[in-house]
Amino acid sequence: MPDFVVQRGNVSYALCLANGRTMAESLMHDLAQFGARPPAIVVLADTVALQLRSCPVPIAAYPDQAADAIPQIINLLEHDRRQARAA
């Protein structure tokens, strides 16, 4: 269950907050079932993000507070928008 839903144009993304490695791994496992680019972004601490680099789910990491990941979330959404335009 996502914590938030982010709408970018006509595409919705599940925004999932993970507060530890166990929760992040569980989320990543569930989201990986959607394929190479699931419609989700996982927000987690940068120390946990480093351990999960190989996961196909987009990650927005933060050093102290989840709000610090907002610029990364915006970059991920912009990247997807540019890819959609190029296709």
C-alpha positions as CSV (number, residue, x, y, z in Angstrom):
1,M,0.0,0.0,0.0
2,P,1.6,3.3,-1.0
3,D,1.9,6.2,1.4
4,F,1.1,8.7,-1.3
5,V,0.3,8.9,-5.0
6,V,2.1,11.3,-7.2
7,Q,0.4,12.4,-10.4
8,R,2.5,13.5,-13.3
9,G,0.4,14.3,-16.4
10,N,-1.8,11.3,-17.0
11,V,0.6,8.9,-15.1
12,S,0.3,8.0,-11.4
13,Y,3.2,6.8,-9.3
14,A,3.0,5.1,-5.9
15,L,5.2,6.9,-3.5
16,C,6.3,4.4,-0.8
17,L,8.2,5.5,2.3
18,A,10.5,2.8,3.8
19,N,11.9,3.4,7.2
20,G,14.4,0.6,7.2
21,R,16.2,-2.1,5.2
22,T,13.7,-4.9,6.0
23,M,10.7,-2.8,4.9
24,A,12.6,-1.5,1.8
25,E,13.5,-5.0,0.7
26,S,10.0,-6.2,1.1
27,L,8.7,-3.2,-0.9
28,M,11.3,-3.7,-3.6
29,H,10.4,-7.4,-3.9
30,D,6.7,-6.6,-4.3
31,L,7.3,-3.7,-6.7
32,A,9.8,-5.7,-8.8
33,Q,6.9,-7.9,-9.9
34,F,5.6,-5.0,-12.0
35,G,8.6,-5.4,-14.4
36,A,11.7,-3.3,-15.2
37,R,10.1,0.1,-14.4
38,P,7.3,-0.2,-11.9
39,P,5.0,2.9,-11.5
40,A,6.5,3.6,-8.0
41,I,9.2,5.5,-6.2
42,V,10.6,4.3,-2.9
43,V,11.8,7.0,-0.5
44,L,14.4,5.8,2.0
45,A,17.4,6.8,4.0
46,D,20.6,7.1,1.9
47,T,22.4,4.5,4.1
48,V,19.7,1.9,3.1
49,A,19.7,3.1,-0.5
50,L,23.3,2.3,-0.9
51,Q,22.7,-1.3,0.0
52,L,19.8,-1.6,-2.6
53,R,21.5,-0.1,-5.6
54,S,20.8,-3.1,-7.9
55,C,17.0,-2.9,-7.4
56,P,15.0,-2.0,-10.5
57,V,12.6,0.3,-8.5
58,P,13.5,4.0,-8.6
59,I,14.8,5.2,-5.3
60,A,14.8,8.7,-3.8
61,A,17.3,8.8,-0.9
62,Y,17.6,11.3,1.9
63,P,20.3,12.0,4.5
64,D,18.2,13.1,7.4
65,Q,14.5,13.6,6.7
66,A,12.2,12.2,4.0
67,A,11.5,15.8,2.8
68,D,15.1,16.0,1.7
69,A,14.3,13.5,-1.1
70,I,11.8,15.8,-2.9
71,P,14.4,17.1,-5.4
72,Q,15.2,13.5,-6.3
73,I,11.5,12.6,-6.7
74,I,11.1,15.5,-9.1
75,N,14.2,14.4,-11.1
76,L,12.8,10.9,-11.4
77,L,9.4,12.2,-12.6
78,E,11.1,14.5,-15.1
79,H,13.3,11.6,-16.4
80,D,10.2,9.5,-17.0
81,R,8.5,12.3,-18.8
82,R,11.5,12.9,-21.1
83,Q,11.6,9.1,-21.8
84,A,7.9,9.1,-22.6
85,R,8.3,12.0,-25.1
86,A,11.3,10.3,-26.8
87,A,9.3,7.0,-27.3
